[in-house]
């Protein structure tokens, strides 16, 4: 007998072994008991025992999915980085080893870089050549059991306890890791899949997957790998998906096209379309045959990446190698045609589908209908419905009419939606409150509240009781029209009919009060939220904050943000910036700075725009020292100034005549790798020209050109110098402008000629005109006529005749006109 008369089992502390009902009062103890007995199970054998033999017989030729001969080589690269002596992801091959721990959730190795937009290249076609490299295609036999998410598994005590421990990863310690290790050995494959799917952060799921794979006496079943890939396919963590696929090869897990499809989808979500297409080549190298599913995935990825032509080439190559497209294939292409506004081609493809052995289904028609509604081509929707019935042989059913009503209502066609609703009801179909609510919302959005009320009354007459969504749509419609009193009555009407308003209902009413300049009343209503049994959310606080801000109650608005943060809702940078701007307009710059710093300390997403707004406020107040100090503080807060931030401070320094400091700051900006904007060029040119430091300006412009060229920079310099009356300096730079001899340059020369005329030096204006003609730039004739008259009035008839003669030589002036000017 394993247990004695008074049986106690020591696990952490002594617990009497009693019936199951009492045992489950201690769920963790129950789990550890299961883990204790499972340690005798043959299932939890060392995964390395049969791993080496499998990995030697399998190799992956791809550089991206390279496998080594050692089963555990490189596995350390898959998990979190090593942090000292304790590592949560460290491999534990002996139960007698000290438990290890680390900060679970360090994702330095899992962070996906922001996918830079890949350059389009014809080389992508090489990745599609795999579709034409084989003439034999057969269905891949699946060697794994697909496990869908089961609610029972998600509610299992073991799964819930593992998820609870994973939530404590920020304060990880060896004891918690030991508990998790014991739980892991008790989990079945379905339960491990449930843990992975339960994580709100997919990176945590991937971290747990890597950690579990390293544990002694545990190995993932194949279905767990597919569950992990399925989770990653819904994210941009394409590198993690690639590593899981590589790990499957190392563990000797047979990979189906579905596994590669998950990786392809993840790459496409990350914007790495070229890498997504290379998955087809990797499949060929791994010896996995293509099927229609993976081809459909490729076509869908290309369509979503705006590469319709390449998607069509995939279809051609599918047919060449004998892979018959199915209706999903054609539906993806139909969606692609609609995305690029080629609805006629989409309809033509629908017509051709029967001849290709694949008649269209209702989804084919729904896709085009949705596009027609979006493009306000409602009449064609009716024609398409008739075509679906007549040509396609597909009778409209409840789903068809539901889709039509929702699509039309979404795009503001309530009347047309009602027509289809009536038609459906005549055919015996019944609509639920969801369909009616969509129509009500459409009418309310257009301000047709009376029509919305008629639909609601019709719902009562037909025994379809409106729900909170329907009432809230009407309530919001009243608020949009400014009829807040009616909205309040609607709220009471909801209580009367047993429909309790929710947070969305109250938020809509608060928004109406704020728009009608009654933000204080809205504030009082929100204070009564606990008594009314509703809880404000982030949108509620944001609505009230903006209402107070628009009414100029900035102190109350700041208090609202503080209360919002204390409730766990963080304002976004746009909301913070709007409030900062309002404070700055009121001249409360110090309050704006304190508010921003408070938001930063509370963990709000303060960005460079918020700092720039405060800096601009100090510059407007001529407090440059504080502005420069705040510019330095940005680096301490890990907020790097951008070109706009530097331009704001440079403009303020120039206004104060502190050109030397402005130059230093400009050089610092260029040294940070920031490109000057057109506003930066205009700012620098203005203040340098005003102070007459043209030589320094030319040197600075050359440095700015090294970062980002501005073709009209010298044009701006000459025109600005002319506006300040510094014509000699402008004339010296004329040669830099006449190098390109463009229309913009001609306009700049005209400004200089006109400035010389206004100054009373027509001879200098004549020289500018001649330089233009030497560069094959034809000056403005009327302007040159003014120059000629001024020259002749001052006795410079030779220059006047020469200028007119140059026009005659180019056929721009007749001899008679020239004689007329002389007289």
ABEGO torsion letter per residue (X at the ends): XABBABBBBBBGBBBBBBBAAAAAABAAAAAAAAAAAAAABAAABBAAAAAAAAAAABBBABAAABBBABAABGAAAABBBBBEABBAABBBABAABBBBBBBBGBAAAABBBBBBBBBBBAAAAAAAAAAAABABBBBBBBABBBBBBBAAAAABAAAAAAAAAAAAAAABBAAAAAAAAAAAAABBAAAAAAAAAABABAAAAAAAAAAAAABBGBBBBAAAAAAAAAAAAABABAAAAAAAAAAAAAAGBBBBAAAAAAAAAAAAAAGBAAAAAAAAAAAAAAGBBBBAAAAAAAAAAAAAAGBAAAAAAAAAAAAAAGBBBBAAAAAAAAAAAAAAGBAAAAAAAAAAAAAAGBBBBAAAAAAAAAAAAAAGBAAAAAAAAAAAAAAAGBBBBAAAAAAAAAAAAAAGBAAAAAAAAAAAAAAGBBBBAAAAAAAAAAAAAAGBAAAAAAAAAAAAAAGBBBBAAAAAAAAAAAAAAGBAAAAAAAAAAAAAAGBBBBAAAAAAAAAAAAAAGAAAAAAAAAAAAAAAGBBBBAAAAAAAAAAAAAAGBAAAAAAAAAAAAAAGBBBBAAAAAAAAAAAAAAGBAAAAAAAAAAAAAAGBBBBAAAAAAAAAAAAAAGBAAAAAAAAAAAAAAGBBBBAAAAAAAAAAAAAAGBAAAAAAAAAAAAAAGBBBBAAAAAAAAAAAAAAGBAAAAAAAAAAAAAABBBAAAAAAAAAAAAAAGBAAAAAAAAAAAAAAGBAAAAAAAAAAAAAAAAAGBAAAAAAAAAAAAAAGBBBBAAAAAAAAAAAAAAGBAAAAAAAAAAAAAAGABBAAAAAAAAX
